[in-house]
Amino acid sequence: DPPCPDGQWKVTGAKTDGVTAGCKIRDEEGEVFLLKMDPAGYPGTTVRASIISGRILHAAGYNVPDEYPLTFGPENLGFETEAKFRAQDGEEIPLSKDSLLEILGPPHTSDGRWIALASHFIKGTPLGPFDYQGRRGDDPNDRIDHEDRRELRGLRVFSAWLNHIDSKRDNTLDFYIGPPGPGYVEHYLIDFASTLGSGGTGPFRKWGWEYGMDIPASTGRLLSLGLHESHWNSMERPWGLDEIGYMDNRGFNPSKWKPIRPNSAFANLTDRDGYWAAKIITAFSDRHLEAIVAEAKYRDPAAAEFMVRALAERRDVIGRYYFDRVPPLDFFSTRDEALHFVDLGVERGLYDPETTRYRTRWKLDSGGGWSDWTETDETTHSWEKGTRARFQWQVSRGEDWSSATEVVVAATGQIVSLTR
């Protein structure tokens, strides 16, 4: 739970490093939080974006800190006598109410209150960030090189969806959980301020479209002598929605999205990794997105409506992009003497069922070659129990046939393998 907004918390320190201010507090229940502020002049942008991106990544299966939007005033701030902050010259100085108010800057609301992100301290022993390549030498459970892990390669697609441009090593953190010996390591993604078109120093058009140092893009502009204007240079924030950054989906292509820094795991992304991520992303319905965005507590309902639409648009672009490359025929099962599957593209509203056709062929393991292709508009085909068989399925959306998805069915009806 977040800190009680009516309580008085104990401030134990101030956050003066990084690009945004904040402070560390202990609430009345003894729970410790880091309060992180928005960049000056952009109240609500990074706080709302952080909540939404963190909730989505958590729902997708990643470990993230528990974070909450919080509005507070001077009356919430009590102080521990040993509270200190680090000055620019590195000296630690006792923290007073006046010095904290100076660090926090002008209030964000007309009634003298601040908007902040309350990030609950993770319980465990911090071990530092993890790399996007190699393994942790001190974690015997870490047995796969990180650049080969699907959840890290596929994170590129989630990052493209959320425009999580700052998905770098420094925004990860590992924790040792439990007593020495029988405990284990948990891997966290942290700091989602630079998502959804927002940024730690304020919204910025370029990010998501180019690397921080993008030589081909820079060279192209140089050689054009200013005659060529980059697409992102014409982007605009939605008029009147001050809590929204540059969440402009015109021209969005998940394969061309770029973080600020190249990432070795992202570079290894395959179409099948992308399909895995798109399968999860397209499972977020509009109602799911509405519920998640509501958690961010936008002050203007129009901002919440805009963000739901923007996320849904990017979700659908991602779904179509990867489902065009890897046919989304999934959840194969046998029942009632038939093989069944689900076409995720049709089920999730990305393709017209009227122009969708399937075809299948099969081969019995008892002998013989492949049958001829049989066309159908059904997502099922008869299968006789007691027969081990291979099926290949393809889908057409009104044009060419896709690559084949092959399913092996055991004589008992169990799905033995699925190959895309």
C-alpha positions in Angstrom: 0.0 0.0 0.0 1.1 3.6 -0.6 2.0 5.9 2.3 -1.2 7.2 4.0 -1.9 10.7 2.5 -3.2 12.0 5.8 -0.3 10.8 7.8 3.0 12.5 8.8 6.0 10.6 7.5 9.6 10.7 8.7 12.0 12.1 6.1 15.2 10.2 6.4 17.1 11.7 3.5 16.9 13.7 0.3 17.6 12.6 -3.3 19.8 15.1 -4.9 21.6 12.8 -7.5 20.1 12.1 -10.9 18.1 14.6 -12.9 15.0 14.9 -10.6 14.7 15.7 -6.9 13.1 13.6 -4.2 13.3 12.3 -0.7 13.4 9.1 1.3 10.6 8.6 3.9 9.4 6.1 6.4 5.6 6.1 6.8 3.5 5.4 10.0 3.6 1.7 9.3 7.5 1.7 9.2 7.6 1.1 5.4 10.3 2.9 3.5 9.6 4.7 0.2 11.5 6.9 -2.2 9.5 9.9 -3.4 10.5 10.9 -6.9 9.4 14.2 -8.4 8.6 15.2 -12.0 11.1 17.4 -13.9 10.6 21.1 -13.3 7.8 22.5 -15.4 6.3 19.1 -16.3 4.3 18.0 -13.3 2.6 14.6 -13.7 4.4 13.5 -16.8 6.9 11.0 -15.4 4.8 10.0 -12.4 1.9 9.0 -14.5 4.1 7.3 -17.1 6.0 5.4 -14.4 2.8 4.0 -12.9 1.4 2.8 -16.2 4.6 1.3 -17.5 5.4 -0.4 -14.2 1.9 -1.9 -14.0 2.1 -3.2 -17.6 5.5 -4.8 -17.2 4.5 -6.4 -13.9 1.4 -7.9 -15.6 3.6 -9.2 -18.4 5.7 -11.1 -15.8 8.7 -8.8 -15.0 9.7 -7.9 -11.5 9.3 -4.2 -10.8 9.1 -2.1 -7.6 5.7 -1.4 -6.1 5.0 2.3 -7.0 2.1 4.7 -6.4 1.1 8.2 -7.4 1.1 10.5 -4.4 0.1 14.1 -3.7 1.5 15.5 -0.5 2.0 18.8 1.3 4.4 20.2 3.9 2.2 18.9 6.7 3.1 15.3 5.7 6.8 15.9 6.3 8.4 15.2 9.7 12.1 14.7 10.1 14.4 12.2 11.8 17.2 14.0 13.6 19.9 12.1 11.6 18.4 13.0 8.2 21.0 14.3 5.8 21.5 15.1 2.2 24.5 15.3 -0.1 25.4 18.7 -1.4 26.9 19.3 -4.9 30.4 19.3 -3.4 29.8 15.9 -1.9 29.5 17.1 1.7 26.7 15.5 3.8 24.6 18.2 5.4 21.8 17.8 8.0 18.4 18.0 6.4 15.9 20.6 7.6 12.4 21.4 6.4 13.6 24.5 4.6 16.4 22.7 2.8 14.1 19.9 1.7 11.5 22.4 0.4 14.3 24.1 -1.6 15.3 20.7 -3.0 11.7 19.8 -3.9 11.1 23.1 -5.7 7.9 25.0 -6.2 4.6 23.1 -5.4 2.8 21.5 -8.4 -0.7 22.4 -7.4 -2.5 25.6 -6.6 -3.1 24.6 -3.0 0.7 24.2 -2.4 1.1 20.4 -2.8 3.6 18.3 -4.8 3.0 15.3 -7.1 5.4 12.4 -6.6 6.0 8.8 -7.3 6.2 6.8 -4.1 8.5 3.8 -4.9 8.4 1.1 -2.2 11.9 -0.1 -1.2 12.4 -3.7 -2.3 13.0 -6.0 0.6 16.2 -7.9 0.1 20.0 -7.3 -0.2 20.8 -5.2 -3.3 23.4 -6.8 -5.6 23.6 -4.1 -8.2 22.4 -4.1 -11.8 22.4 -7.1 -14.2 24.0 -7.0 -17.7 22.1 -7.6 -20.9 24.8 -10.1 -21.9 26.7 -12.9 -20.0 25.6 -14.2 -16.7 25.9 -13.4 -13.0 29.0 -15.2 -11.7 27.6 -15.3 -8.1 24.2 -16.8 -9.1 24.2 -20.5 -9.7 20.7 -20.3 -11.0 21.8 -17.9 -13.8 22.5 -20.6 -16.4 21.6 -18.9 -19.7 23.5 -16.0 -21.3 21.3 -12.9 -20.9 21.6 -12.0 -24.6 20.0 -15.4 -25.3 17.1 -15.1 -22.8 13.7 -14.6 -24.6 12.4 -12.4 -21.8 15.3 -10.0 -22.3 15.3 -10.1 -26.1 11.5 -9.8 -26.1 11.8 -6.8 -23.7 12.7 -4.8 -26.8 9.1 -5.2 -28.0 7.6 -4.2 -24.7 10.0 -1.2 -24.6 8.8 -0.2 -28.1 5.2 -0.4 -26.9 5.9 1.8 -23.9 8.6 3.8 -25.6 10.9 2.8 -22.7 13.9 4.5 -24.2 16.1 4.3 -21.1 16.1 0.4 -20.9 19.7 0.2 -20.0 21.8 -1.8 -17.5 21.7 1.0 -14.9 17.9 0.7 -14.8 18.0 -2.9 -13.6 18.7 -4.1 -10.1 19.2 -7.6 -8.6 18.3 -8.5 -5.0 19.3 -11.5 -2.9 16.2 -12.8 -1.1 16.3 -14.9 2.0 19.0 -16.0 4.4 22.6 -16.7 3.2 22.8 -20.0 1.4 19.2 -21.1 0.7 18.1 -17.8 -0.7 17.9 -16.8 -4.3 18.4 -13.8 -6.7 15.5 -11.8 -8.1 16.0 -9.6 -11.1 14.2 -6.2 -11.3 13.5 -3.6 -13.9 13.5 -0.1 -12.3 12.9 3.5 -13.2 10.2 4.1 -15.8 10.3 7.9 -15.9 11.5 7.9 -19.5 8.5 6.1 -21.0 5.4 7.0 -22.9 7.0 10.1 -24.4 8.1 11.5 -21.0 11.7 12.0 -19.8 13.7 12.7 -16.7 14.5 16.3 -18.0 11.1 16.7 -19.7 9.5 15.3 -22.9 11.8 15.0 -25.9 10.8 14.3 -29.5 13.8 12.4 -30.7 13.8 9.4 -28.3 12.4 6.2 -29.6 13.3 7.2 -33.2 17.1 7.4 -32.9 19.9 6.3 -30.7 21.6 8.9 -28.5 24.5 8.7 -30.9 23.0 7.7 -34.3 25.7 8.1 -36.9 23.5 7.1 -40.0 20.7 9.5 -39.0 23.1 12.3 -38.2 25.1 11.8 -41.4 21.9 11.7 -43.5 20.9 15.1 -42.1 24.3 16.5 -42.7 24.5 15.3 -46.3 21.0 16.7 -47.0 22.2 20.2 -46.0 19.1 20.7 -44.0 16.7 19.8 -46.8 15.6 16.6 -45.1 13.7 16.9 -41.8 13.6 13.9 -39.5 10.0 12.6 -39.0 10.2 13.1 -35.2 10.9 16.8 -35.6 7.3 17.5 -36.5 5.8 15.6 -33.6 3.6 17.5 -31.1 2.3 16.8 -27.7 -1.5 16.6 -27.5 -2.9 20.1 -27.0 -4.1 20.9 -23.6 -2.9 17.6 -22.0 0.1 18.8 -19.9 0.6 15.4 -18.3 1.2 13.7 -21.6 4.6 13.6 -23.4 5.3 13.0 -27.1 3.1 9.9 -27.4 2.7 10.3 -31.2 2.1 7.0 -33.0 2.3 8.4 -36.6 4.9 6.4 -38.4 5.4 4.0 -35.4 7.1 0.7 -36.6 8.2 -1.7 -33.8 11.1 -3.0 -35.9 12.5 0.5 -36.2 12.1 1.7 -32.6 15.4 2.5 -30.8 16.4 3.0 -27.2 18.8 5.7 -26.3 21.7 3.2 -26.1 22.0 0.0 -28.2 21.4 -3.2 -26.2 23.0 -6.5 -26.9 19.9 -8.6 -25.9 17.6 -6.4 -28.0 20.0 -6.8 -31.0 19.4 -10.6 -30.8 15.6 -10.3 -31.1 14.1 -12.8 -33.5 10.7 -12.9 -35.1 9.7 -15.7 -32.7 10.8 -13.6 -29.7 8.7 -10.8 -31.2 5.8 -13.2 -31.5 6.1 -14.2 -27.9 6.0 -10.6 -26.8 3.2 -9.6 -29.2 1.1 -12.6 -27.9 1.3 -11.1 -24.4 0.9 -7.5 -25.5 -2.2 -8.2 -27.6 -3.7 -10.0 -24.6 -4.1 -6.6 -22.9 -7.7 -5.6 -23.9 -8.9 -2.0 -23.9 -10.6 -2.6 -20.6 -7.3 -3.8 -19.1 -5.6 -0.7 -20.4 -8.4 1.5 -19.0 -7.9 -0.1 -15.5 -4.1 0.3 -15.6 -4.2 3.9 -16.8 -6.8 4.7 -14.0 -4.1 3.7 -11.5 -2.0 6.6 -12.7 -4.7 9.1 -11.5 -4.4 11.7 -14.2 -6.0 14.9 -13.1 -7.7 15.4 -16.5 -9.9 12.5 -17.7 -9.1 13.5 -21.3 -5.4 12.7 -20.6 -6.4 9.2 -19.4 -8.6 8.6 -22.5 -5.8 9.8 -24.8 -3.3 7.4 -23.1 -5.6 4.4 -23.4 -6.1 5.1 -27.1 -2.4 5.6 -27.7 -1.4 2.4 -26.0 -4.2 0.5 -27.9 -3.0 1.8 -31.2 0.6 0.8 -30.6 -0.5 -2.6 -29.2 -2.4 -3.3 -32.5 0.5 -2.2 -34.7 2.9 -4.5 -32.8 0.4 -7.4 -33.0 -0.1 -7.1 -36.8 3.7 -6.6 -37.4 4.7 -9.9 -35.6 1.6 -11.9 -36.5 2.3 -11.2 -40.2 5.7 -12.8 -39.7 4.8 -15.6 -37.4 1.2 -16.9 -37.9 -0.7 -16.5 -34.6 -2.2 -20.0 -34.6 -2.0 -21.1 -31.0 -3.5 -22.9 -28.0 -3.8 -26.2 -29.9 -5.8 -28.9 -28.2 -7.7 -32.1 -28.9 -11.3 -32.9 -27.9 -14.3 -34.5 -29.5 -12.2 -36.4 -32.0 -10.8 -33.2 -33.5 -7.7 -30.9 -33.3 -8.6 -27.3 -32.4 -6.6 -24.1 -32.3 -7.2 -20.4 -31.8 -6.3 -17.7 -34.3 -5.1 -14.9 -32.0 -5.2 -12.4 -34.9 -8.9 -12.9 -35.4 -9.7 -13.4 -31.7 -8.0 -10.1 -30.8 -9.6 -8.1 -33.6 -6.5 -7.5 -35.7 -7.7 -9.3 -38.9 -11.1 -9.6 -40.6 -12.5 -13.1 -40.1 -14.4 -12.8 -43.5 -11.1 -12.6 -45.4 -9.2 -15.2 -43.3 -8.8 -18.7 -44.6 -6.8 -21.7 -43.3 -5.4 -24.8 -44.9 -4.0 -27.9 -43.4 -2.3 -31.2 -44.4 -1.4 -34.1 -42.2 0.9 -37.2 -42.1 0.4 -40.3 -40.0 3.4 -41.6 -38.2 2.3 -45.1 -39.1 3.4 -44.5 -42.7 2.7 -42.6 -45.9 3.6 -39.1 -47.0 1.8 -35.7 -46.5 -1.8 -35.4 -47.6 -2.9 -32.7 -50.0 -3.6 -29.3 -48.6 -7.3 -28.9 -47.5 -8.7 -25.3 -47.3 -11.2 -24.4 -44.6 -12.6 -21.4 -42.7 -12.7 -23.5 -39.5 -10.1 -23.6 -36.7 -10.5 -27.3 -36.3 -9.9 -30.6 -38.1 -11.0 -34.1 -37.5 -8.5 -36.5 -35.8 -9.0 -40.1 -34.8 -7.9 -41.0 -31.3 -5.3 -43.7 -31.1 -3.5 -42.2 -34.1 -0.2 -40.4 -33.8 -0.1 -37.7 -36.5 1.6 -34.5 -37.7 -0.5 -31.5 -38.8 0.7 -28.4 -40.7 -1.5 -25.3 -40.7 -1.2 -22.1 -42.7 -3.3 -19.0 -42.7 -4.1 -16.4 -45.4 -5.6 -12.9 -44.8 -6.7 -12.7 -48.4 -3.3 -12.8 -50.0 -0.5 -15.3 -49.8 -0.3 -18.2 -47.4 1.8 -17.9 -44.3 4.6 -20.1 -43.2 3.5 -23.4 -41.7 2.8 -24.1 -38.0 3.4 -27.8 -37.3 1.8 -29.7 -34.5 2.5 -33.3 -33.5 -0.4 -35.1 -31.7 0.3 -38.3 -29.7 -2.1 -41.3 -30.0 -3.5 -40.3 -26.6 -4.4 -36.8 -27.8 -1.5 -35.0 -26.1 0.1 -32.2 -28.0 3.7 -33.5 -28.2 5.3 -30.5 -30.0 4.5 -27.2 -31.8 7.0 -25.8 -34.3 6.7 -22.4 -35.9 
